[in-house]
Amino acid sequence: MTYTSRPMFAVPLTSKALKLAKSFQKQYESPAKARQVYLNTLAVYAVDTYCQCLGIETDLEACDSLNPAMQPLMDVADLEIVGIGKLECRPVLPADENCYIPADTWENRIGYVAVEINESSREATLFGFYAPINPLEMMEQVSCESFQPLEAFLDHLYRLETALDFFQGHNPVAVKVRERLNEQSLPEIIAEMERIYRTYNKYERRYAGGEFLASYVPAKPGFAFRGSAPIVDREEFDDSQQTELQDLAEELLEKLDEIWGSDDSDESVNPGTPTNESTDATGQIPQPVMVPPSTTTAGLISLNEWLQKSESNSQYNWQSLESFLSNQEGNLIFRFASAPRSRTADTESPTLSASKVREISLAGYPVVLIVNCQKNAEKTDILIRLYPLSAAQTYLPVGIKLIVIDSESGDVFLEAQARSADNWIQLEFSGEVGEPFSIKVALEDAEITEHFAI
């Protein structure tokens, strides 16, 4: 990658930084996982150095990425900004065109910084930033060229810091919000309100802000909402309470608008709008372009490790089929489910076999992706199935797609689409050891992609 029109920040990779990264790397037998942890550690070191140069206080002890107990569970490169939240530091290599942002990092992040790791010159270069968007709209691959300049990070951090000062002050609106939110995490609330301010027009903010506040405020004694899903039916939350929260959200966002600068926008910001400018005409920060999967080997899930019964891929949110089915005894959808077998396996005895499951939510529909791999002397057979997850949902949502992508060309290799009465859909193919491919599940405008190596 070459960027001549934007300021960047280069950090020498010192012997101390390399020694730390290699010490973590040696703890993993899986080459893919060891490589992942090594690059993540260097990216965090580079961003931490940048923050220290600017006087931005960090807390390395609070970073999951540097915690040996958390590293095996997730693909994260988080850096704790004291009093503000976690900043994700994503490594890329000089030949990469896209930045890989794993699903583990789609929530609870104040933003993402892309860091190019040049091992030959022992240098890391911070070249871009983008602010978080709705996790349901995230994708795992983001074009490196679409990242905003580093000044966007400083602007974003300023917004969060000034909002925190306001929330901790004596302004009546701030006091009312603190009282209604029952001492919930202020940095988390501020980050979400900033996202609403940035990605909604001023007429929509009232409703989006009210809905968000409702996720924290008790509806009535003994009932409470947490996150985006209520513990009880939202009908318990009456119209007067919702209107009150919308009024409060509107007051709060107006105060934040006064702090951050006048905003005359009357059009919503499209998170997927391609742009390389740091801000648009309204002063809002556009989001980067989401792109199809790249052919980089970083972050690939090794099916060979599944066949060897390795648990090193648990950080990718996959679980064994047996473990999944043990928790689905009352779900009739899976009453006859077992490890799927390819047509080839009916005539050939596989020497090794493994099945793993990932639960996914797309456009409000929970589904289950099952991947089975069966290896014989000559090849590996892959069989992929998609089921509805909810016991109340007999069929897959109409139009949901299951797609296999050739990682080398980026072309669609196989595709299946659910009809009005499909309990499940599946795809089947064979490949050679080391061959990369991707699986995409897509419904309406939502999609999620997983990247594998046979």
C-alpha positions, -999 to +999 in steps of 0.1 A: +000+000+000+012+035-008-004+066+007+011+100-002-018+123+006-024+115+042-004+119+074+008+086+089+027+076+120+056+052+118+068+032+149+100+013+150+095-023+162+120-025+190+137-056+202+115-054+233+083-053+213+094-082+190+105-102+221+070-098+237+053-108+204+074-138+200+069-149+236+032-150+230+037-166+196+056-196+211+026-205+232+006-218+203+011-250+182-012-238+155+008-217+130-023-196+121-031-188+157+006-181+166+009-157+136-024-140+145-012-133+181+022-122+169+008-095+145-019-084+170+007-078+197+028-057+174-002-037+163-012-029+199+024-019+207+025+005+177-008+022+186+001+024+223+034+041+213+014+066+192-009+073+221+019+078+245+035+104+221+002+123+221-003+121+259-033+098+256-034+075+287-036+038+281-039+007+303-021-023+289-031-045+318-067-041+308-061-054+272-075-088+264-050-090+235-021-091+259-038-114+284-026-150+279-059-163+293-080-144+267-058-148+236-069-184+228-105-174+230-107-144+206-089-127+177-086-093+193-060-065+193-076-041+218-059-012+236-077+003+266-079+041+265-083+051+301-118+063+309-130+060+273-130+024+262-113-001+240-096+009+207-091-020+182-056-021+165-059-042+134-027-054+117-023-056+079+006-066+058+022-045+030+006-065+003-029-065+018-056-044+001-082-050+029-081-049+066-095-080+084-119-070+113-131-102+131-166-105+145-151-107+180-144-069+177-177-057+163-190-046+197-176-026+227-151-007+206-146+030+203-130+026+169-105+008+147-069+018+138-053+000+109-016-007+113+007-019+085+033-043+099+065-043+078+086-071+092+116-067+068+121-031+079+110-038+115+085-009+113+048-005+120+028+023+103-005+037+116-024+048+084-061+050+091-091+050+114-128+045+113-155+049+139-178+020+148-211+013+131-240-009+139-226-044+145-253-059+123-240-038+094-203-048+099-183-070+076-150-087+082-131-071+053-127-033+050-108-016+021-075-002+034-079+028+010-112+038+025-099+043+061-100+078+073-068+097+082-055+096+117-069+130+125-104+114+124-093+093+154-083+124+173-116+141+164-135+110+175-116+108+208-122+145+214-160+139+210-159+111+235-138+130+260-159+161+259-191+141+262-177+123+292-169+156+309-205+167+302-220+135+316-200+138+348-210+175+353-240+191+369-261+200+338-297+190+345-299+169+314-267+150+324-280+145+359-313+132+346-296+107+323-274+094+351-304+090+373-324+071+347-295+049+336-289+035+371-251+040+371-246+021+339-211+024+322-209+060+310-182+053+283-204+026+268-234+049+267-214+078+253-200+057+225-234+045+215-249+080+216-220+093+195-227+066+169-264+076+168-254+113+165-230+104+136-251+080+116-286+093+119-301+126+107-313+150+134-350+140+129-342+102+133-320+107+164-348+112+188-363+078+180-329+059+178-317+075+210-350+068+228-348+031+217-312+029+230-320+045+264-349+021+267-325-008+265-310+003+299-339+018+318-362-004+339-397-005+323-414-009+358-403-023+392-390-058+388-385-056+350-355-044+331-340-042+296-304-052+289-287-046+256-310-048+226-332-076+239-357-072+268-360-096+297-397-092+294-420-083+265-415-047+253-453-043+255-447-038+292-429-006+283-458+018+277-460+047+253-456+074+279-423+059+291-411+056+255-421+092+248-403+104+279-371+086+268-373+100+233-376+135+249-346+128+271-326+115+241-335+146+221-324+169+249-292+149+253-283+149+216-290+187+214-266+193+242-240+171+226-246+190+193-238+222+212-206+207+225-194+191+193-205+219+170-236+229+151-250+202+128-275+213+102-277+178+085-311+166+075-300+135+056-289+103+072-253+091+068-251+059+048-224+037+065-215+021+032-210+053+012-175+051-004-153+081+004-117+090+012-125+124+027-120+129+064-154+146+069-184+154+048-201+188+043-220+184+076-189+176+097-199+140+101-174+112+096-182+088+067-176+051+071-152+030+051-161+008+022-169-028+031-155-052+005-156-089-004-131-113+013-095-108+004-071-137-003-048-129+027-041-159+049-045-140+081-074-152+102-081-184+082-099-212+101-080-244+096-102-274+089-071-296+093-070-286+129-107-295+133-098-330+120-070-333+145-095-325+172-078-292+180-098-266+200-076-238+189-103-223+167-127-216+196-119-180+192-139-180+160-171-187+179-174-223+166-184-252+188-186-289+183-218-303+168-222-326+198-219-297+223-245-277+203-270-306+200-267-313+238-283-278+243-311-283+217-330-313+232-363-294+233-359-279+198-377-301+173-357-286+144-327-307+154-345-338+167-330-359+138-298-339+134-265-357+134-231-351+117-240-346+080-222-369+056-213-361+020-225-384-008-189-395-013-187-406+023-215-431+016-192-451-006-158-442+009-148-445+046-132-412+057-102-416+078-110-384+097-142-364+102-153-333+122-184-312+124-186-277+139-214-252+145-217-214+145-249-196+156-256-164+135-282-137+136-289-120+103-316-092+098-332-104+131-333-141+121-312-166+142-297-194+121-272-221+126-243-229+102-229-264+103-197-273+085-186-309+082-152-320+068-144-356+060-108-366+049-099-397+031-066-408+014-071-386-017-091-356-008-112-337+018-150-335+014-168-304+027-205-304+034-222-271+047-257-268+060-278-239+072-307-244+097-331-221+115-322-218+152-354-207+169-377-235+180-406-213+169-392-209+134-398-241+114-384-228+081-354-207+070-363-171+061-372-169+024-343-157+003-315-164+027-284-175+008-256-199+015-225-192-007-191-207-011-165-183-025-132-192-042-108-172-021-081-170-048-104-154-074-131-140-053-157-156-075-188-174-063-182-212-065-215-226-052-247-210-040-280-221-025-311-200-016-339-209+007-375-211-006-407-207+013-407-241+030-370-251+034-361-266+068-324-264+057-302-258+027-268-273+020-237-272-003-211-298-009-177-299-026-142-314-023-107-298-021-071-303-014-052-297+018-043-260+022-068-248-004-085-216+009-123-208+006-149-187+022-185-193+033-210-164+032-245-163+047-266-134+034-301-122+040-314-089+026-286-063+033-270-083+061-243-109+056-214-126+074-184-143+059-161-170+074-127-178+058-112-213+058-083-233+047-087-271+040 
